[in-house]
Amino acid sequence: MEAFLNTPFLEPSHFTRLTLIFFVIVFLRYLIVSGVYHYLFYVWFRPRVAHRILNINPKQKEQLRMEIGRSALTSVIFAFSATGL
């Protein structure tokens, strides 16, 4: 534990590694949560909640890619802020 606390995290190599670790954690958490949500409400419970879904047209692949890309960008921002703290 002492070796971890004495690590100079402001050096570029350590800063980059730590930022990458935070990015992977945040982005994987997003993918897991959104994947579980999508599976539950659009696949498994679809017959039960179909009357509550506002947009009945399925999302286009391009829209999904754009949303995932923006979430990745947000994850980068959170990773930099977590590393900076």
N, C-alpha and C positions, 0 to 999 in steps of 0.2 A: 504494500500500500504506500509505503514511503517513497518508493521509486516512482510510482504514479504521480504523487503529489509534487515531486521535484522535477517532473518533466517540463521542459520549456515549451509550452503550447503555442507561443507566439512565433516560434521558428517556422518558416514556410512549410517544411516537410511535415511537421507535427500538426500544424494548423490545417493543412490540406487533408491529411488522414482523418483527423477528428471531424472535420466538416463532412467528409465523405461518409463516415460512420453515421453521423447524425442524419444525413440525407437518406441513407438506406433505411434507417429505422423509421423515420417519419413517412417516407414514401411507401414502404411496405405496410405500415400501419394503415395508411390511406387505402391501398389496394385491397387489403384484407377486409376492412370495414365496408368499403363500397361494394366489394364482390359479394360479401355475405348479404348485404342489404338488397342488392340486385337479385340474387338468387331467391331470397325469401319472398320478396314482394312481387317480382315479375315472373317467377317460375313456380315456386312451391305454393304460395298463397294466392296466385293470380285469380283463380275462380272465386275466392272469397272476397277479394278486394277489387275486382274488376270495375265495379260500379263507382269506386272512389278515385280511380285513376283519371286525372284531368285530360291528359293528352293520350288519346288511344292509339295514335300513330307511333310505331316504333322509331326510336332514334336512329339516325343514319350513322354509318360507321365514321364518317368524317367528323360529325358532331362529338362522338365518343372520343375520338383521337384528340380533338381540340380540348375537351374537358380534361383528359388525362394529362395532356401537355401542360395545361395551365396549372394543374395540381402539382406536377413535377416542378414547375417554376416556383410555386408557392413553397414546396418542400425545400428547394434550394435556399430561399429567403429565410425560412425557419432554421435551416441547418447553419447558415452563417450567423444568425442572431444567437443561436444556442452556443456556438463555438466562441463567439465574442463575449458572452457572459462568463 
